[in-house]
Amino acid sequence: MSTLELNSGLDERVAELVSEYSAPSACLAWLLCDRHPADKVAYDVLDSQGNTERLTYGELKRRSEAFSAGLASIGVRAGDRVATLSGKSVEYLIGLVGIWRLGAVHVPLFTAFAPPAIAQRLAGSKAKVAICDASQVGKLVATEGDEQPIAVTDLVVIGRDDTSLAGWQIHKFDDLAAEGRPKVPAAVLGGDAPFIHIYTSGTTGKPKGVVVPIRAIAAFRAYIEFGIGLRPSDVYWCAADPGWAYGLYFGVIGSLSTGVHSLLLKGVFDAAATYQILAERNVTNFAAAPTVYRSLMCSEVSPPQDLKLRCASSAGEPLTPDVNEWAQSALGTLVFDHYGQTEAGMLINNHHDPRLAREVRPGSMGISMPGWKAVVLDRSEDVELPTGEIGRVAFNLAESPLAWFHGYDAAPEKSAEKFSANREYYLSGDLGKMDADGAFFFSAREDDVIIMAGYRIGPFEVESVIAAHPAVAECAVIAAPDKIRGEVVEAYVVLRQAFAPSPAMAEEIQQWVKTRYAAHAYPRRVHFATELPKTPSGKIQRFVLRAARNAGLANPANSQKNADDCVDTFDTRIRSYLHGKP
């Protein structure tokens, strides 16, 4: 097949998806559930003890119909916001499809959120109802001095039935999901209707509301086909939490749109359980954040020898090259790095679709996905740069038929920052470069770049080198002010269990960077920590490291230590920002 024929075929598929999900007749219940064979497995929901709850598409249709009728009985209508503060469960899946069957809009809340983050999202989205695990109910209790009062009045509780909150109307999930009420016809609202109201993870600044229309599923489905390479015969496991965009867009919506057999695992990550599930469930297609792969790599658990993995994908943070040095032998396949955003879905990938597959290049996040046109713009002008030059990663909207984001909810100034002045380009907020073959390489967030004596240093390049050190589990680097150079590199390192912090280890890491990357870019100071600050979706929050560093330097008791000692655990200050302690 010629390149022209290949591109034509891919463009035709993109056009088909756009037409299907943008149609005025688009019905979410049909697109994600009702059109699939009733006896086909939708999900196996697993727990850490090996118990399984199986949900077929027929059961999902029947039970979500009953739940949508229950929601309608308490006044939920099309367009109303319904939040979920729930872990992975059969009830969670039934709740989602029930919400969408009514034409209501889902507001995802991650279960690790603290009460202020929950209150902010409930208030910002104007949620009318919250569906909540019984174990999470305490987070909805208003306390004196709360910045954001919780205005939701109806609470649907999954689990125990002894919940009581002043000012709330409490409903049992099982009661609302009971069959017997008159069925509510599935809403037919068309591709422009909203169905998700999600908030960005807030690596910088406050979270911003993104209202997702039904037609965005065209972009999600395209990624599932081209990037993930999902086949009807696959057993698919997206380990990302659906409280965040990647897990929701591609672990739930992408799966439901294809009718594939998927897995959900309750509870937190565990290396032994992950390997066991991959082996015993014959998972053929696996997607997870880089943190999961690095945790597997650094664990003491040996990978099974009988894995059936055909595809492994990574998204959320750039994948450091050392992971694939391990993955080929441990998992039997390379991990393909993918790049995207809450505001778009996935944009640039090392694609698993054989029509787009190419050799994985260390450090590359791949090529533009069909339906998107990625470019690199000058940092100060909206001019496309030649290959090899670092600039702003952007997307030409006239050549990106899968684009659907028009701006943040009630935030015009922040919305304007995501587009060029003439709205010709969508601006990712990230820096990178493109080679002559169209492969993109991530450099940094625009506000994370380190400028040292005129040199521009991208944190990811340095982090990739440090992460390859045999003692390092994970790391992050930031800029530190320097009187002579303007800024220098400082590193924050989490060591593997068999290694201990020491001045010798810090010096070894510094020499490692000098000899394997660049003499000028080595970290002038190395801090050791037991954890790094991250968003719940796994993105490193470098602004927390900068704030923790500044807090330490402002403390006279720490000033001499921070000035002279290259070994500083920083744990106290990092933890204070991670967990909100003064």
N, C-alpha and C positions, 0 to 999 in steps of 0.2 A: 504494500500500500504506500502510495506517495505521501509526502508531507502535506500536500494540498488536500488530498483525499482524507487523510487523518484529521487535519484541522477542521475540514468541512463536517466530518462525522461528529466530532466533539462539539462543534458550534451548534449543530442540529439538535444534539441531546440537550444542551443548555437551553436552547429556544423552546424545546418541548417542556422542560421543567418550569421555565418561566411562565409559559402559557397555562400549564396545569394548575399551578399554585396561585396565579394572579387572576384566574377567571372569576367573573362575578358570581358564578355558581359554586365557588369553592366552599366545601363543607368540611370542617376540621374532623368531625367524628368519622366521616366516611374516609377521608384521606389517611387518617392515622389508625383506624381500627376496623370499621365495619366492612371494608372491602376485602379484608384478608380472610382466608378459609377459617371457619369456626374452630376446627380441630387442630389448627396449627399452634405450636407453642409460641407465646409471646415472650414470657420471662420465666426463668427459674430464679426464685428469690432464696438465697442461701444465708445461713448463719454460721458462726464460728464453730458450732458443734456438729456441723454437717447436715443439719435439717434443711429440707427443701420444701418450698411452697411453689407449685406450678400453676401458672396462669395462662390459659389458652386465649386466643383472640375472641372466641365465642363467649367465654366467661367474662372477659374484659368488657365486651359489648353489653352483655346482660347486666353485670353488676354496676357498670358506669351509668347505664340508663336509669337504674334504680336510684343511684346516688344523685344524679342530676335532677331527678324528680324531687328528691329530698332537699336539695339546695333551693330549688324553685319554691318549695313549700315554706321556706324561711325568707323568701323575698329576693333571692338572687336572680338577676336578669342579665341579658346580653350587655356586655361592656362593663359590668361591675368588676371590681378588683377583688380577687380571692387569694389570700396569702396561704402558703404552706410552710409550717415550721415542723418538718417531719423528716425522719431518717428514711432510708431505703426500705420499702415494705410493699406488700401487695396492696395495702390500703392507700399508700402514697400513689401508686399507679392508677388505681381506681378513681381516686380523688382528682388526679390531673385530667384524665379523660372525661370525667363527669363535669368538671369545670368547663372544659372546652366544648363539650357537647351542648352546653347551654349558651355558648357564645360569650361566656365570662372570660376574664383575663387573669392569668396566673401570675402571682408575685412570689418568686422563690426566696426563701429565707434559709440561710445555712444554719444548721443546728449548733455550730460552734460559736455563733454570734452571741455577744453579750447584750443585755437589755437595751442599752442606748442605740446600738446598731439596728436592732429589731424595730424599736420605736421610730427611728428615723425613716426606715423603709415603709413601715405601715402608714405613717403620716404623709410621707412624700407621695405615695401611690394612691392615697385615699382609699385604702382597702376597706371593704364592707364586712368581710368575713375572714376569719383566720382558721385554718385547719392545723391542729397542733397535736403532737405526741404528748401523752400525759406527763412524761418526764420533762417536757419543755415548758409546761404551763407556768411555772414559777417566774419565768423570764418576762411574762406579760403583766406582772403585778406592778402597778405604778408606785413609785416611791417619791417622797418629798424632795423637791429640787430637780426632778427630771426635766431636762431641756425640752423634750418632745413628748407631750401627752399622747397616750394611745387612744385613738378615737374609735377603733373597731368595737362593735357592741356584740357581735355574734361569734361565738367560739365553738368549733367542732372538735371534740377531743377523741383522739385515737387511743384506746387502752382503757385504763381503770375508769370507773364511773362515779368517783366520789369528789370530783373537782368542783370547787366553788370559788368564784371570784366576784367581788363586789362590782356592780356596774356592767357585768357581762351577762348575756343570755347564753347559757351553756347547752350544747346539744351533743349527744353521743354519736360518734361516727356510725356505729352499727345501726342505730335507730334511723338515721337519715338514709343509710344504704339498704334498709330493709325493702324488700319487694312488696308490691301491693298498691302503691300509688299510681295514678294515671301517668302513662309515659309522656314525656315532653318531647316534641319533635326536635330532631337534631338541627341546630342553627345553621342556616345557609347565609353567610354574611359576606362572602367574596374575599378576594386576596388582600384588599386594603384594610380589612378589619384587624384590630390588635388582638393578640392572644397571649402575649407575655409582657410583663412590665418588670424588667430586671435592672439591677444596679451594678455599675462597674465595681471592680474589686478595690479600687482606691489605692493603687501603688503610689500615687501622688494625689494630694488634695482629697476633698470629700467625694464619696461615691455619687455618681450621676445616674439619673433614670433613663433607661433605654426602653422605648416602647416598640415591640417587635410585631410586625404585621404577618399575616398568614403567608403572604407571598415570599417572605424570607426563607421559608422551608425549601424553596427551589435551590437556594444557596447551600442550605444544610444538606440536602439530598445530593447535590453535586459533589460535595466533599466526601460524603459517605461512599459514593461510587468511584470518584477519581482518586481521592486522597487515601481513604481507608481501604478501598478496593473490596468492599463487602460483596459477598456472593450469597445467593439464596441458600446454599448448602452450609454456610458458615455457622459456627457457634461463636457468638460475638460477646466480648466482655469489655466494656468501657468502664474502667475503674474510677474515673473521675466522679466526684460527688455532684449530683444534679441540683444542689443548691447553688451551683455556679454555672457559667455559660457553657463551658465545654461539655460537662457532664449532662446538662439539660438538653443542649442543642443536639449532641451526637450520641449520648448514652441513652437518651429517651426518645426525642423527636426523630432523630435519624434512624433509629432502630424501628420505631413504630411505622415510619413512612415506608420502610422496605418490607416489613412483615417477617424479619429474620428472627431466629431463635437467639435470645439474649440472656445474659446473667446480671443479677444485682446481688452484691454482697453486703449484708448488714454489718455494722460495726466499723472499727478502725483497721488500718493497714497492719498486716502481719505477714512477714516473709514466708514462714512455713505454710500458712493457710493459702497464700497466693500461689505458691508452687503447687500445692495439693489440688487446688481448684483447677489450675491450668491443665494439670495432668489428668485428674479423674473425670473432669467434664469435657475433655477433648476439645479445649478451646482452640480454635483455628485463627481467630482474629482478635488481637488484644490491643487496647489503647489506654495510656496512662500518662500522668505527669512525669517529667524527668526525675522528680524526687522518688517515685516508686522504683524506677529502674536503678537509681543510685543506691537506694536502700537494699534492694535485692543483691546488688553487686557487693555491698559492704557487709552483708549479713554473714553469719557463720553457717547458714543453711545451704546445703548442697542442692543444686537444681536437679530435678528428676531427669532421667535419661529418655523418657518416652513422651516428651512433649510433641504435640501435633501442630504447633504454631506455624502458620503460613505467613502471617503478617503481624508486625508489631509497630505501633505508632506512638509518638510522643508529642505533647503540646503543652503550652502554658508558660514555659521558660525555654530558652535555647538549650539544646542537648549538647553537652560537652563531648568531644570526640572519644574520651576514654571509655564511655559507656559501650560503644560499638566494638572496642577492642575486647570487651568481656562478653557481649551479647551473642556473638556468632557461635561461640562454643557453649555458652550457658543456656541460651534459649533456642539455638538452632537457626536463628535468623537475625538479620540486622534490625535495629530500631530506626525507623524513618522519622526524621524530625519534621514537624509541621508548624506553621505560623498563622495566627489569626487573632481576632479581637472580638470582644463582646458586641461591638457595634457592627460587625460584618459577618461573623462566622470565620471560616478558615480561608486564607487568601493565597498563601505560598506554601508549597508542599514538596517533599520527596514522595511522589505519588506511587501508590501500590498498583494502580491500574496499569496493566502491561503496555497499553498504548502510550503511556506517559512515563513509564519507568526508565530510569537511567542510573548510572553508577552513583552510589552515595558518596558525596565528597565531604571529608571531615570539616565540620563547622558550617556547612551550608544548610540552610533551611529549605532549599529546593527552588522550584520554578513557579511562576504564576499558575494558578489553577485556571482551567478553562472557565470563562465567564468573568474573569478579572484581568486587568492589564496593570501590572506593577511597574513602577519606574523609580528612579532615584533623582530627587530634585536638589538643586543647590540649597544651602542652608539659609541664604538670605533672599534669594529670588526664586520665583516659580519657573525655573528653567531646568530642563532635564539634563543630567550630567552624563558624560561618556562612561563607558565601562571602566571599572577599577577604582573609581573615585567615591569616597564616602560622602553621603548626603542624606536627605530625608527620604525615607521609604514612603511612597505615595501611590495612589491608584487613579488612573485616568478614567473618570466616570463615564465619558462618552463611549469608551470601549470596555465597560464593565457592566454587562446586562444583569448580573446577579446583585448589584448594589441595591440596598434597600434603606439604609440609614439616612435620615434627613436632619437629625439634631436631637439633643437631649430634651427630656421633658422639663418644661418651664425653666430652661437655662440657656437663653439666647447667646450670652457672651461665651459660655463654654462651647456651645454648638459651633459658633463661628470659628473657634480655634481648630476645629476638625476639618476645615475646608480651606482651599486657597481662596484668594480674594475674589476671583471670578467664579468660584465653585467648579472649576475645571477638574480639580483633584481632591480626593479624600486623603487627608493627612493622617498617617498612622501614629505620629509622635515618636517614632523610632528612627534610629540612624542605621544605615547599612550600605552595602555596595553590591553591584552586580557584575559578574564576569562576562566574557565574550559569548558564552553559551547560554546566558540568561539565568544562571544560578545566582541566588541571593545569599548574602552573608550578613548576619546581624552584627551590629557593632555595639549599640547602647540605646537606652532611652535618651531623648534629646537633653534632658536635664541631668543625666548621669555621666556625660562625657567629661573626662579629665584632661585639662589643658596644662601641660607642664613645659615651661620654657619654649612655648610655641608648638610643641608636639601635641597632637590630639590622640588621646589614648582611650579606646573603647573598653569599658570594664569587662565585657564578655571575653575578649581575646586573652586578657591576663587571667581571668578566672578559668578559662579552658586549660591553660598551661598548669596552673596551680592544682586544678582538680585531677590532673594526670599523675601527680606525685603519689607514690604508693601509700603514704601515711594519711592522705587527705580524704575525708568523707565528703565534704562540701565546703564551698567558700564563696565569699563575695568581696569585691573591692570597691572603694570609694575614693573621692578626692579629699585630700587634707591640705589646708593652706600652708604655704611655704614662703618665707620672706624673699628668697632668692629666685626660686623657680615659679612662683605663683601658686602652683598646686603640685602635689606629689601623690603617688599611689600608696594607700594603706590597705592591708588585707585583713579579713576576718575569716578564720579557719576553724572548722570542726574536724578534729582528728578521728581516725578510726580507733576502735577500742584498744587495739594492741599498742598504741602509741601515746606518749605523754607530752604535754607542752614543756618546752625548755628553750633557753636562748640558742642552743645548738640547732634545735629543730627550726626555729625561726630563721636562722642564718642559712640553713640548708634549703628552705623554701625560697629565700631570696636568691640564692645562687641558681636554683632550679629555673627561676624565671629569667635570670640574666643569660643563662646558657641556652635556653630553649625558646626564648621569645625575643627579648631585646634588653640590652644593658641599661638603657635609660628608663625602662618601664617596670623595673623590679619594685616591689613594695618596700618603701623606706621603713615601715613598721609592720609587724605581724601580730595581730591580736588573736588569741585562742578563746573559743567559746564552746559551750556544749550544745547550742542551738543558734540558728539564725532567724531573724524576724522575717516572717512571710505572711502573705495574705492566706486565708483559708484555702484558696485555690492553688497555692504553692509558689506564688511569685515572690521573689526576694524583695523586701522593702528596704532599699538602700537609704531612703530618707530617715528610717528609724535608726540605722547605724550612724548616720551623720548626727542625728539629734542626741543619741547616746554618747557619742564621742564628745560633742560640745558640752553636754552636761557634765561629763567627767573632767574636762579641762577647766570648767568654771568652778570646780570644787578644789579649794586650796590644798586639801588633804591628798588630792590625787595629782596635782599639777606636776610635781617633780617626777613621780612615777611615770606619768603619761609622756613627759618630755624625754626621759632617758631610757626607759625600760621597754624593750621591744616585745617582751612577753607580758601580756596583760589579758586576763580572761574576759574582762568586760561583762561577765555574766550578770552581775548585779544590775548594771544600767540597762543592758539589753532586755532583761526580764521585766524591768520596771515599765518599759515601753510595750513589751509584748502583752503583759497581763494587767496593765493599768495601775500599777502600784506607784505610790509617790516616791 
